């Protein structure tokens, strides 16, 4: 694979190799890891053959791994990583506001929203998977529709009476089904 270089000796070599394999710009990596762009280009060309890049992108070999143990350890760090990422997003948001960069502000806000939404789902704060029953009989739109329907049937007294009786029966049944939890037992 060639002789060692500055990047090969770097304590964050694994992260640098993964970032290079994923196509992160050498300029960004240079700033982050304090390594020259020339060293990164040389390392990428001389020490990251296509097979290694493919292996890095594909991820670790999971054959023989205890998946339950892996799931447990991954889920423990997932929230911590979301929080760490959120701190960086807030810092980027501050930077976008400071420089009045509306485009960056929009993108970072979107990512913050996604981060908060995912965190809420993982913590169960958003009630994902739960069912909410909405009683349409108490919605203003239903009441408005009911009044309009009965008024429209004014010219047809028999139909108006039949519809009013059906609506009354359905509404009475729904009202009987709605009981405070204390009274239901």
C-alpha positions in Angstrom: 0.0 0.0 0.0 3.0 2.4 0.1 4.9 4.1 2.8 3.2 5.9 5.7 2.2 9.5 5.4 0.9 12.3 7.7 -2.6 11.1 7.4 -1.6 7.5 8.0 0.0 8.6 11.3 -2.9 10.8 12.3 -4.9 9.7 15.4 -8.1 10.3 13.5 -7.1 8.3 10.4 -10.1 6.0 10.5 -12.5 9.0 10.5 -10.5 10.7 7.7 -10.5 7.5 5.6 -14.2 7.1 6.0 -14.8 10.7 5.1 -12.6 10.5 2.0 -14.4 7.3 0.9 -17.8 9.1 1.4 -16.6 12.0 -0.8 -16.2 14.7 1.9 -14.2 17.5 0.4 -10.5 17.6 1.3 -10.8 21.3 2.1 -13.3 20.6 4.8 -11.2 17.7 6.1 -8.1 19.8 6.1 -9.8 22.4 8.3 -11.3 19.8 10.6 -8.2 17.6 11.1 -5.5 20.2 10.6 -3.9 18.3 7.7 -2.9 19.9 4.5 -5.0 19.3 1.4 -2.0 18.0 -0.4 -1.4 15.4 2.2 -5.1 14.4 2.0 -4.9 14.1 -1.8 -1.7 12.0 -1.6 -3.2 9.8 1.1 -6.4 9.3 -0.9 -4.6 8.4 -4.1 -1.9 6.3 -2.6 -3.4 4.6 0.5 -7.2 4.2 -0.3 -7.6 1.7 -3.1 -11.1 1.2 -4.5 -11.5 -2.0 -2.6 -10.9 -0.3 0.7 -13.2 2.6 -0.2 -15.9 0.1 -1.0 -15.4 -1.7 2.3 -15.5 1.6 4.2 -18.7 2.7 2.5 -20.4 -0.7 3.0 -19.7 -0.6 6.7 -18.5 -3.3 9.1 -19.0 -7.0 8.5 -21.9 -8.0 10.8 -21.4 -11.7 10.3 -21.0 -13.4 13.7 -22.1 -10.2 15.6 -24.7 -10.5 18.4 -27.4 -8.3 16.9 -29.2 -7.9 20.2 -26.1 -6.6 21.9 -25.3 -4.4 18.9 -28.9 -3.0 19.0 -28.5 -2.2 22.7 -25.2 -0.5 22.4 -26.2 1.5 19.3 -29.5 2.7 20.9 -27.6 3.9 24.0 -25.5 6.2 21.9 -28.1 7.2 19.4 -29.7 9.8 21.7 -26.3 11.1 22.7 -25.3 11.5 19.1 -28.6 13.3 18.3 -28.0 15.7 21.2 -24.4 16.4 20.1 -25.6 17.0 16.5 -28.3 19.3 17.8 -25.7 21.4 19.6 -23.7 21.7 16.4 -26.9 22.6 14.5 -27.7 25.3 17.0 -24.1 26.7 16.6 -24.6 26.7 12.8 -28.0 28.4 13.3 -26.3 31.1 15.3 -23.7 31.5 12.6 -26.4 31.8 9.9 -28.2 34.4 11.9 -25.0 36.3 12.6 -24.2 36.5 8.8 -27.8 36.9 7.8 -27.6 33.9 5.5 -31.3 33.1 4.8 -30.5 30.0 2.8 -28.3 28.5 5.4 -30.8 29.5 8.1 -33.5 27.6 6.3 -31.4 24.5 5.8 -30.2 24.4 9.4 -33.7 25.1 10.7 -35.0 22.2 8.6 -32.3 19.9 10.0 -33.0 21.0 13.6 -36.7 20.2 13.0 -35.8 16.8 11.8 -33.4 16.2 14.7 -36.0 17.3 17.3 -38.7 15.2 15.6 -36.6 12.1 15.6 -35.6 12.6 19.2 -39.3 13.0 20.1 -40.2 9.8 18.3 -37.4 7.9 20.0 -38.4 9.2 23.4 -42.1 8.6 22.7 -43.0 12.3 23.2 -44.8 12.4 19.8 -47.1 9.5 20.4 -45.9 7.7 17.2 -48.0 4.6 16.8 -50.8 5.8 19.1 -54.3 6.4 18.0 -56.3 9.6 18.6 -60.0 9.6 18.2 -61.6 12.8 17.1 -65.3 13.3 17.6 -66.5 15.0 14.5 -69.8 16.0 16.1 -68.1 18.7 18.2 -66.1 20.2 15.2 -67.4 23.6 14.1 -67.3 22.3 10.5 -69.8 19.5 11.4 -72.1 21.9 13.2 -72.0 24.3 10.2 -72.7 21.4 7.8 -75.6 20.1 9.9 -77.3 23.6 10.0 -76.8 24.0 6.3 -78.2 20.6 5.6 -81.4 21.1 7.7 -81.9 24.5 6.1 -81.5 23.1 2.6 -84.2 20.6 3.4 -86.7 23.3 4.5 -88.6 23.0 1.2 -89.0 19.3 1.8 -90.7 19.0 5.3 -90.8 15.1 5.3 -87.2 14.8 4.3 -86.2 17.5 6.8 -87.9 15.6 9.6 -86.4 12.2 8.5 -82.8 13.7 8.3 -83.3 15.6 11.6 -84.4 12.3 13.3 -81.4 10.4 12.0 -79.0 13.1 13.0 -80.6 13.3 16.5 -80.3 9.5 16.9 -76.6 9.4 15.8 -75.7 12.5 17.9 -77.5 11.1 21.0 -75.7 7.7 20.6 -72.4 9.5 20.3 -73.2 11.7 23.3 -74.0 8.6 25.4 -70.7 7.0 24.4 -68.8 10.1 25.6 -68.6 9.6 29.4 -66.0 11.0 31.8 -63.6 8.2 32.9 -64.7 8.7 36.6 -68.3 8.0 35.7 -67.6 5.1 33.3 -66.6 2.7 36.1 
